[in-house]
Amino acid sequence: MRIGFTIAPGRGDTDLLLAGIAATLLSDGVKLCGTVQINTACDGEGPCDMDVRVLPDGPIIRISQSLGPGARGCRLDPGALETAIATCERRLPGSEALIVNKFGKQEALGRGFRELIAEAMALGLPVLVGLNALNREAFETFTGGSGEEIAPTAVALTEWMRSAVAEAREAV
């Protein structure tokens, strides 16, 4: 069981990296499960809309909600997130790896993709997650410190996933 994480420095960089890695692995024939995030800029200076594409082939689910121009709270739509998670749960059997766009606040609080990540690890599937510094301590507690930090580059992430998938295939 291998779990890797990456922390890219720029806003949205992790999302772009993981989406690219997923596309590369899918073209290699890897049976992926999970989500990659797609951010869409909004008019004005407001925050972007957040969607996730459920791997391998959709659907795309909007996980952000519009709270109005003066709102300052979390924009995550927990119901939409749960829909994405349920879709991934149904697809986990038969998958070779799990990618989760972010181990975020929901996961840090014991919700979100946390159970799916644990299930994938129990099945011996490699897991790759995006992470930010705010949730690193919760992630390390969750993984018992077994998470492998991977440089936020397409080459490093692709090599790690290919190696982890090959190891998991040999173990079967």
GROMACS elastic network, one bead per residue, 0.5 to 0.9 nm:
[ bonds ]
;  ai    aj funct       b0    kb
    1   120     6  0.86308   500
    1   121     6  0.55285   500
    1   122     6  0.73436   500
    1   123     6  0.78838   500
    1   125     6  0.61116   500
    1   126     6  0.60163   500
    1   127     6  0.82425   500
    1   164     6  0.85291   500
    1   168     6  0.77483   500
    2   121     6  0.71787   500
    2   124     6  0.75933   500
    2   125     6  0.72365   500
    2   127     6  0.63478   500
    2   128     6  0.85056   500
    2   146     6  0.78457   500
    2   147     6  0.73668   500
    2   148     6  0.77638   500
    2   164     6  0.68069   500
    2   168     6  0.89241   500
    3   117     6  0.89456   500
    3   121     6  0.75583   500
    3   125     6  0.86440   500
    3   126     6  0.57999   500
    3   128     6  0.58268   500
    3   129     6  0.78245   500
    3   143     6  0.80750   500
    3   146     6  0.71206   500
    3   147     6  0.51121   500
    3   148     6  0.62356   500
    3   149     6  0.88988   500
    3   164     6  0.89168   500
    4   126     6  0.78951   500
    4   127     6  0.61926   500
    4   129     6  0.64075   500
    4   130     6  0.87176   500
    4   146     6  0.85661   500
    4   147     6  0.52420   500
    4   149     6  0.58010   500
    4   150     6  0.65193   500
    4   157     6  0.88385   500
    4   160     6  0.81182   500
    4   161     6  0.85617   500
    5   103     6  0.89309   500
    5   127     6  0.83411   500
    5   128     6  0.55542   500
    5   130     6  0.56315   500
    5   131     6  0.63485   500
    5   147     6  0.66068   500
    5   148     6  0.61392   500
    5   149     6  0.51100   500
    5   150     6  0.59446   500
    5   151     6  0.86846   500
    5   152     6  0.89957   500
    5   157     6  0.89957   500
    6    14     6  0.73785   500
    6   128     6  0.79537   500
    6   129     6  0.66834   500
    6   130     6  0.52688   500
    6   131     6  0.59694   500
    6   132     6  0.82755   500
    6   148     6  0.85285   500
    6   149     6  0.57984   500
    6   150     6  0.52036   500
    6   151     6  0.62412   500
    6   152     6  0.56207   500
    6   153     6  0.88777   500
    6   157     6  0.81188   500
    7    13     6  0.87174   500
    7    14     6  0.65827   500
    7   130     6  0.62177   500
    7   131     6  0.53247   500
    7   132     6  0.57799   500
    7   133     6  0.76518   500
    7   149     6  0.81357   500
    7   150     6  0.80332   500
    7   151     6  0.75932   500
    7   152     6  0.61472   500
    8    11     6  0.80200   500
    8    12     6  0.82510   500
    8    13     6  0.56888   500
    8    14     6  0.51434   500
    8    15     6  0.88822   500
    8    17     6  0.84055   500
    8   130     6  0.82511   500
    8   131     6  0.82725   500
    8   132     6  0.80356   500
    8   151     6  0.80661   500
    8   152     6  0.52190   500
    8   153     6  0.83231   500
    9    12     6  0.87707   500
    9    13     6  0.69371   500
    9    14     6  0.80095   500
    9   132     6  0.89372   500
    9   152     6  0.82555   500
   10    13     6  0.52175   500
   10    14     6  0.77663   500
   11    14     6  0.77313   500
   11    15     6  0.87321   500
   12    15     6  0.52549   500
   12    16     6  0.64689   500
   12    17     6  0.88120   500
   12    37     6  0.88288   500
   12    38     6  0.87940   500
   12    39     6  0.74344   500
   13    16     6  0.51974   500
   13    17     6  0.61750   500
   13    18     6  0.86684   500
   13   152     6  0.86015   500
   14    17     6  0.50714   500
   14    18     6  0.60936   500
   14    19     6  0.84842   500
   14    37     6  0.89580   500
   14   101     6  0.77974   500
   14   102     6  0.85412   500
   14   130     6  0.61524   500
   14   131     6  0.81010   500
   14   152     6  0.73952   500
   15    18     6  0.53745   500
   15    19     6  0.61441   500
   15    20     6  0.86229   500
   15    36     6  0.65231   500
   15    37     6  0.53971   500
   15    38     6  0.68593   500
   15    39     6  0.80301   500
   15   101     6  0.63900   500
   15   102     6  0.83245   500
   15   130     6  0.75993   500
   16    19     6  0.52243   500
   16    20     6  0.62108   500
   16    21     6  0.86701   500
   16    36     6  0.83868   500
   16    37     6  0.77754   500
   16    38     6  0.77618   500
   17    20     6  0.51783   500
   17    21     6  0.61667   500
   17    22     6  0.86173   500
   17   152     6  0.74729   500
   17   153     6  0.72011   500
   17   154     6  0.62623   500
   17   157     6  0.84183   500
   18    22     6  0.60232   500
   18    23     6  0.85332   500
   18    36     6  0.63217   500
   18    37     6  0.81583   500
   18    99     6  0.77574   500
   18   100     6  0.84939   500
   18   101     6  0.68351   500
   18   128     6  0.86778   500
   18   129     6  0.83471   500
   18   130     6  0.76158   500
   18   154     6  0.82797   500
   18   157     6  0.83419   500
   19    22     6  0.51476   500
   19    23     6  0.62503   500
   19    24     6  0.87202   500
   19    35     6  0.85783   500
   19    36     6  0.54003   500
   19    37     6  0.71326   500
   19    38     6  0.81006   500
   19    53     6  0.89773   500
   19   101     6  0.84053   500
   20    23     6  0.51158   500
   20    24     6  0.62403   500
   20    25     6  0.86647   500
   20   154     6  0.74620   500
   21    24     6  0.51069   500
   21    25     6  0.61269   500
   21    26     6  0.84978   500
   21   154     6  0.65610   500
   21   155     6  0.88839   500
   21   157     6  0.70252   500
   21   158     6  0.59670   500
   21   161     6  0.85985   500
   22    25     6  0.51648   500
   22    26     6  0.59928   500
   22    27     6  0.85060   500
   22    32     6  0.75894   500
   22    36     6  0.77779   500
   22    55     6  0.81153   500
   22    56     6  0.82852   500
   22    99     6  0.76974   500
   22   158     6  0.87839   500
   23    26     6  0.51779   500
   23    27     6  0.61856   500
   23    28     6  0.86489   500
   23    56     6  0.88759   500
   24    27     6  0.51727   500
   24    28     6  0.63016   500
   24    29     6  0.89057   500
   24    30     6  0.89913   500
   24   158     6  0.77802   500
   25    29     6  0.64528   500
   25    30     6  0.54243   500
   25    31     6  0.81619   500
   25    32     6  0.78168   500
   25   158     6  0.76120   500
   25   161     6  0.81853   500
   25   162     6  0.77696   500
   26    29     6  0.50724   500
   26    30     6  0.52029   500
   26    31     6  0.67564   500
   26    32     6  0.69177   500
   26    56     6  0.73048   500
   27    30     6  0.74441   500
   29    32     6  0.88549   500
   30    95     6  0.81523   500
   30    96     6  0.65595   500
   30    97     6  0.77210   500
   30   162     6  0.87523   500
   30   165     6  0.79823   500
   31    55     6  0.89291   500
   31    56     6  0.74049   500
   31    94     6  0.75008   500
   31    96     6  0.51367   500
   31    97     6  0.67632   500
   31    98     6  0.89626   500
   32    55     6  0.61057   500
   32    56     6  0.57249   500
   32    91     6  0.88272   500
   32    92     6  0.83609   500
   32    95     6  0.55500   500
   32    96     6  0.59582   500
   32    97     6  0.52052   500
   32    98     6  0.59227   500
   32    99     6  0.73065   500
   33    54     6  0.73523   500
   33    56     6  0.60805   500
   33    88     6  0.62090   500
   33    89     6  0.85825   500
   33    91     6  0.63248   500
   33    92     6  0.59549   500
   33    95     6  0.60281   500
   33    96     6  0.77348   500
   33    97     6  0.62673   500
   33    99     6  0.64233   500
   33   100     6  0.85321   500
   34    53     6  0.83551   500
   34    54     6  0.58023   500
   34    55     6  0.52023   500
   34    56     6  0.76706   500
   34    84     6  0.85295   500
   34    85     6  0.80234   500
   34    87     6  0.87907   500
   34    88     6  0.56383   500
   34    89     6  0.86353   500
   34    91     6  0.84286   500
   34    92     6  0.81581   500
   34    97     6  0.83397   500
   34    98     6  0.52539   500
   34   100     6  0.53493   500
   34   101     6  0.78808   500
   35    52     6  0.58534   500
   35    53     6  0.54487   500
   35    55     6  0.55497   500
   35    56     6  0.83720   500
   35    58     6  0.88567   500
   35    84     6  0.78008   500
   35    85     6  0.86572   500
   35    88     6  0.78713   500
   35    98     6  0.83141   500
   35    99     6  0.60952   500
   35   100     6  0.51858   500
   35   101     6  0.56773   500
   35   102     6  0.88177   500
   36    51     6  0.84237   500
   36    52     6  0.54146   500
   36    53     6  0.54383   500
   36    54     6  0.68525   500
   36    55     6  0.74658   500
   36    99     6  0.73335   500
   36   100     6  0.65479   500
   36   102     6  0.85001   500
   37    50     6  0.68297   500
   37    51     6  0.56884   500
   37    53     6  0.63499   500
   37    54     6  0.89575   500
   37   100     6  0.88502   500
   37   101     6  0.58537   500
   37   102     6  0.84807   500
   38    49     6  0.82849   500
   38    50     6  0.60315   500
   38    51     6  0.51041   500
   38    52     6  0.57719   500
   38    53     6  0.72460   500
   38    60     6  0.88060   500
   39    48     6  0.60062   500
   39    49     6  0.56845   500
   39    51     6  0.63013   500
   39    52     6  0.85070   500
   40    48     6  0.53184   500
   40    49     6  0.50847   500
   40    50     6  0.65583   500
   40    51     6  0.79723   500
   41    44     6  0.88469   500
   41    46     6  0.83293   500
   41    47     6  0.72003   500
   41    49     6  0.64249   500
   42    45     6  0.74353   500
   42    46     6  0.63091   500
   42    47     6  0.66296   500
   42    48     6  0.52105   500
   42    49     6  0.66359   500
   43    46     6  0.69739   500
   43    47     6  0.89860   500
   43    48     6  0.86932   500
   44    47     6  0.87329   500
   45    48     6  0.88434   500
   46    69     6  0.74587   500
   48    64     6  0.87024   500
   49    62     6  0.75462   500
   49    63     6  0.80885   500
   49    64     6  0.59856   500
   49    65     6  0.77977   500
   49    66     6  0.83589   500
   50    61     6  0.86057   500
   50    62     6  0.59637   500
   50    63     6  0.56914   500
   50    64     6  0.52072   500
   50    65     6  0.84871   500
   50    76     6  0.84261   500
   51    60     6  0.63812   500
   51    61     6  0.53219   500
   51    63     6  0.53630   500
   51    64     6  0.70418   500
   52    58     6  0.85843   500
   52    59     6  0.82444   500
   52    60     6  0.55116   500
   52    61     6  0.53459   500
   52    62     6  0.64921   500
   52    63     6  0.68917   500
   52    81     6  0.87454   500
   52    84     6  0.77209   500
   52   101     6  0.80997   500
   53    56     6  0.81858   500
   53    57     6  0.75602   500
   53    58     6  0.52061   500
   53    59     6  0.58361   500
   53    61     6  0.64415   500
   53    62     6  0.89639   500
   53    84     6  0.84393   500
   54    57     6  0.65277   500
   54    59     6  0.56204   500
   54    60     6  0.63140   500
   54    61     6  0.77891   500
   54    84     6  0.66608   500
   54    85     6  0.87391   500
   54    87     6  0.74245   500
   54    88     6  0.68662   500
   55    58     6  0.58163   500
   55    59     6  0.81073   500
   55    88     6  0.76533   500
   55    91     6  0.85880   500
   55    98     6  0.88752   500
   55    99     6  0.83324   500
   56    91     6  0.89795   500
   57    60     6  0.88278   500
   58    61     6  0.83276   500
   59    84     6  0.85916   500
   59    87     6  0.88903   500
   60    84     6  0.86971   500
   61    80     6  0.68214   500
   61    81     6  0.81318   500
   61    83     6  0.81339   500
   61    84     6  0.68901   500
   62    65     6  0.78021   500
   62    77     6  0.81078   500
   62    80     6  0.67231   500
   62    81     6  0.83922   500
   63    75     6  0.83069   500
   63    76     6  0.57991   500
   63    77     6  0.51333   500
   63    78     6  0.73852   500
   63    79     6  0.81407   500
   63    80     6  0.52314   500
   63    81     6  0.57504   500
   63    84     6  0.86032   500
   64    74     6  0.88263   500
   64    75     6  0.53105   500
   64    77     6  0.51967   500
   64    78     6  0.86506   500
   64    80     6  0.81030   500
   64    81     6  0.89049   500
   65    75     6  0.53563   500
   65    76     6  0.62197   500
   65    77     6  0.56422   500
   66    69     6  0.83981   500
   66    71     6  0.87667   500
   66    75     6  0.68418   500
   67    70     6  0.78769   500
   67    71     6  0.56407   500
   67    72     6  0.82635   500
   67    73     6  0.81353   500
   67    74     6  0.88978   500
   67    75     6  0.68242   500
   68    71     6  0.56169   500
   69    72     6  0.87263   500
   71    74     6  0.87923   500
   71    75     6  0.88632   500
   72    75     6  0.84238   500
   74    77     6  0.86560   500
   76    79     6  0.88562   500
   76    80     6  0.83432   500
   76    81     6  0.78129   500
   77    80     6  0.54241   500
   77    81     6  0.63462   500
   77    82     6  0.88142   500
   78    82     6  0.61534   500
   78    83     6  0.86589   500
   78   106     6  0.87591   500
   78   112     6  0.83393   500
   79    82     6  0.50866   500
   79    83     6  0.63250   500
   79    84     6  0.88260   500
   80    84     6  0.64017   500
   80    85     6  0.86970   500
   81    84     6  0.51412   500
   81    85     6  0.62413   500
   81    86     6  0.86692   500
   81   112     6  0.71617   500
   81   113     6  0.87415   500
   82    86     6  0.60384   500
   82    87     6  0.85168   500
   82   112     6  0.70452   500
   82   113     6  0.85591   500
   83    86     6  0.51642   500
   83    87     6  0.62196   500
   83    88     6  0.86755   500
   84    87     6  0.51616   500
   84    88     6  0.62837   500
   84    89     6  0.87001   500
   85    88     6  0.50486   500
   85    89     6  0.61316   500
   85    90     6  0.87764   500
   85   112     6  0.73203   500
   85   113     6  0.63263   500
   85   116     6  0.76074   500
   86    89     6  0.50001   500
   86    90     6  0.64406   500
   86    91     6  0.88095   500
   87    90     6  0.53755   500
   87    91     6  0.65656   500
   87    92     6  0.89485   500
   88    91     6  0.50127   500
   88    92     6  0.60719   500
   88   116     6  0.79879   500
   89    92     6  0.52967   500
   89    93     6  0.79720   500
   89   116     6  0.66263   500
   90    93     6  0.70865   500
   91    94     6  0.72426   500
   91    95     6  0.70062   500
   92    95     6  0.53045   500
   92    96     6  0.83594   500
   92    97     6  0.84967   500
   92    98     6  0.79077   500
   92   116     6  0.84005   500
   92   119     6  0.88089   500
   92   120     6  0.73987   500
   93    96     6  0.86892   500
   95    98     6  0.75901   500
   95   125     6  0.79680   500
   96   124     6  0.89390   500
   96   125     6  0.59247   500
   96   126     6  0.74000   500
   96   165     6  0.65976   500
   96   168     6  0.76512   500
   96   169     6  0.78311   500
   97   120     6  0.77196   500
   97   124     6  0.89282   500
   97   125     6  0.51518   500
   97   126     6  0.50005   500
   97   127     6  0.59245   500
   97   128     6  0.80766   500
   97   161     6  0.82713   500
   97   164     6  0.85525   500
   97   165     6  0.67248   500
   97   168     6  0.87954   500
   98   116     6  0.89019   500
   98   117     6  0.75813   500
   98   120     6  0.69110   500
   98   125     6  0.69655   500
   98   126     6  0.63465   500
   98   128     6  0.63672   500
   98   129     6  0.84014   500
   99   102     6  0.88698   500
   99   117     6  0.89650   500
   99   126     6  0.85425   500
   99   127     6  0.58060   500
   99   129     6  0.58353   500
   99   130     6  0.84810   500
  100   103     6  0.71366   500
  100   113     6  0.75935   500
  100   117     6  0.81900   500
  100   127     6  0.77135   500
  100   128     6  0.63554   500
  100   130     6  0.66911   500
  101   104     6  0.89168   500
  101   128     6  0.83547   500
  101   129     6  0.57942   500
  101   130     6  0.52441   500
  101   131     6  0.82180   500
  102   105     6  0.89813   500
  102   107     6  0.86175   500
  102   113     6  0.87697   500
  102   129     6  0.56448   500
  102   131     6  0.55378   500
  102   132     6  0.80219   500
  103   106     6  0.77356   500
  103   107     6  0.56329   500
  103   108     6  0.71388   500
  103   112     6  0.84204   500
  103   113     6  0.75369   500
  103   114     6  0.79102   500
  103   129     6  0.62355   500
  103   130     6  0.60965   500
  103   131     6  0.54172   500
  103   132     6  0.78569   500
  103   135     6  0.71926   500
  103   136     6  0.85809   500
  103   139     6  0.71741   500
  104   107     6  0.53835   500
  104   108     6  0.61164   500
  104   109     6  0.86913   500
  104   112     6  0.82389   500
  104   130     6  0.84340   500
  104   131     6  0.68797   500
  104   132     6  0.75105   500
  104   134     6  0.83672   500
  104   135     6  0.62096   500
  104   139     6  0.88831   500
  105   109     6  0.61990   500
  105   110     6  0.87661   500
  105   111     6  0.85214   500
  105   112     6  0.84228   500
  105   134     6  0.84277   500
  105   135     6  0.67436   500
  106   109     6  0.51855   500
  106   110     6  0.65192   500
  106   111     6  0.50313   500
  106   112     6  0.50014   500
  106   113     6  0.78943   500
  106   114     6  0.83027   500
  107   110     6  0.50027   500
  107   113     6  0.61011   500
  107   114     6  0.52446   500
  107   115     6  0.88007   500
  107   135     6  0.85786   500
  107   138     6  0.82263   500
  107   139     6  0.81551   500
  108   111     6  0.72609   500
  108   112     6  0.85720   500
  108   114     6  0.81945   500
  108   135     6  0.62189   500
  108   136     6  0.86870   500
  108   137     6  0.85948   500
  108   138     6  0.52167   500
  108   139     6  0.67392   500
  108   142     6  0.82753   500
  109   112     6  0.83373   500
  109   138     6  0.81437   500
  110   113     6  0.86692   500
  110   114     6  0.63045   500
  110   115     6  0.82379   500
  110   142     6  0.88955   500
  111   114     6  0.57900   500
  111   115     6  0.74660   500
  112   115     6  0.75571   500
  112   116     6  0.84447   500
  113   116     6  0.52692   500
  113   117     6  0.60878   500
  113   118     6  0.86637   500
  114   117     6  0.51855   500
  114   118     6  0.62849   500
  114   119     6  0.86838   500
  114   142     6  0.85726   500
  115   118     6  0.50203   500
  115   119     6  0.60699   500
  115   120     6  0.85887   500
  116   120     6  0.61182   500
  116   121     6  0.85472   500
  117   120     6  0.51861   500
  117   121     6  0.62162   500
  117   122     6  0.86207   500
  117   127     6  0.70413   500
  118   121     6  0.51012   500
  118   122     6  0.61180   500
  118   123     6  0.86572   500
  118   143     6  0.88687   500
  119   122     6  0.50084   500
  119   123     6  0.62670   500
  119   124     6  0.87485   500
  119   125     6  0.87906   500
  120   123     6  0.50844   500
  120   124     6  0.64220   500
  120   125     6  0.52558   500
  120   126     6  0.73672   500
  120   127     6  0.71433   500
  121   124     6  0.50037   500
  121   125     6  0.54315   500
  121   126     6  0.67290   500
  121   127     6  0.70174   500
  122   125     6  0.74932   500
  124   168     6  0.65783   500
  124   171     6  0.85091   500
  125   164     6  0.83213   500
  125   165     6  0.75484   500
  125   168     6  0.63853   500
  126   161     6  0.74426   500
  126   164     6  0.58398   500
  126   165     6  0.63789   500
  126   167     6  0.89308   500
  126   168     6  0.71873   500
  127   161     6  0.83962   500
  127   164     6  0.86973   500
  128   157     6  0.86917   500
  128   161     6  0.76618   500
  131   134     6  0.83409   500
  131   135     6  0.68471   500
  131   136     6  0.67629   500
  131   139     6  0.82417   500
  132   135     6  0.58250   500
  132   136     6  0.63858   500
  133   136     6  0.51048   500
  133   137     6  0.80020   500
  134   137     6  0.75682   500
  134   138     6  0.86017   500
  135   138     6  0.53942   500
  135   139     6  0.61726   500
  135   140     6  0.87199   500
  136   140     6  0.61029   500
  136   141     6  0.85558   500
  137   140     6  0.51378   500
  137   141     6  0.61806   500
  137   142     6  0.85721   500
  138   141     6  0.50675   500
  138   142     6  0.60727   500
  138   143     6  0.86446   500
  139   143     6  0.61371   500
  139   144     6  0.83299   500
  139   145     6  0.81247   500
  139   147     6  0.81484   500
  140   143     6  0.51756   500
  140   144     6  0.57147   500
  140   146     6  0.73696   500
  140   147     6  0.68888   500
  141   144     6  0.50879   500
  141   145     6  0.64824   500
  142   145     6  0.77673   500
  143   146     6  0.54159   500
  143   147     6  0.61333   500
  144   147     6  0.78691   500
  145   148     6  0.84376   500
  150   153     6  0.81791   500
  150   156     6  0.65627   500
  150   157     6  0.63445   500
  150   160     6  0.76155   500
  151   154     6  0.86009   500
  151   155     6  0.88301   500
  151   156     6  0.59671   500
  151   157     6  0.70080   500
  152   155     6  0.86640   500
  152   156     6  0.71230   500
  152   157     6  0.69596   500
  153   156     6  0.53908   500
  153   157     6  0.61504   500
  153   158     6  0.84215   500
  154   157     6  0.53034   500
  154   158     6  0.58832   500
  154   159     6  0.84086   500
  155   158     6  0.52642   500
  155   159     6  0.60476   500
  155   160     6  0.85336   500
  156   159     6  0.52449   500
  156   160     6  0.61154   500
  156   161     6  0.86528   500
  157   160     6  0.51307   500
  157   161     6  0.61605   500
  157   162     6  0.85401   500
  158   161     6  0.52154   500
  158   162     6  0.60289   500
  158   163     6  0.84743   500
  159   162     6  0.51801   500
  159   163     6  0.60588   500
  159   164     6  0.85080   500
  160   163     6  0.52106   500
  160   164     6  0.60578   500
  160   165     6  0.85563   500
  161   164     6  0.50207   500
  161   165     6  0.59617   500
  161   166     6  0.83983   500
  162   165     6  0.52310   500
  162   166     6  0.60944   500
  162   167     6  0.86353   500
  163   166     6  0.51259   500
  163   167     6  0.62200   500
  163   168     6  0.86790   500
  164   167     6  0.51268   500
  164   168     6  0.62142   500
  164   169     6  0.86420   500
  165   168     6  0.50436   500
  165   169     6  0.61034   500
  165   170     6  0.86380   500
  166   169     6  0.50897   500
  166   170     6  0.62657   500
  166   171     6  0.87039   500
  167   170     6  0.51792   500
  167   171     6  0.62772   500
  168   171     6  0.50974   500
  168   172     6  0.66729   500
  169   172     6  0.55037   500
